[in-house]
């Protein structure tokens, strides 16, 4: 009886380990993280593009874009490979359009943040567009691309 119980316990343990191993193997994935910071120390008025290449096995894209400005106005757009805007935000300093001659006496920091998650994203080149108009400040991008192996 003891041998039968030991055999059943061993068989059960083997089945559990085999099932766990199979489920772990079939759910294997890889993460690619990118951190980027762009600082504009002098008034800047340009459009800058950051490309993200999304491959066939990508299951998710996690994007977090944080911006902080002292002067000017800033617009951030996220475009998918079809050139559709799938996320956008803008921030503006009181110094951007100030008619007040004493506006240089005012210190201000404006910040904004967008977080987006895209499940089963379109394959191809995604674009983060940073449009600055007289901006002094910075933009931080954190992205995580998850691929199924």
Buried (B, 14 or more C-beta within 10 A) or exposed (E): EEEEEEEEEEEEEEEEEEEEEEEEEEEEEEEEEEEEEBEBEEBBEEEEEBEBEBEEEBEBBBBBBBBBBBBBBBBBBBBBBEEEEBBEBEBBBEBBEEEEEEBEEEEEEBEBEBEEEBEEBBEEBBBBBBBBBBBBBBBBBBBBBBBEE
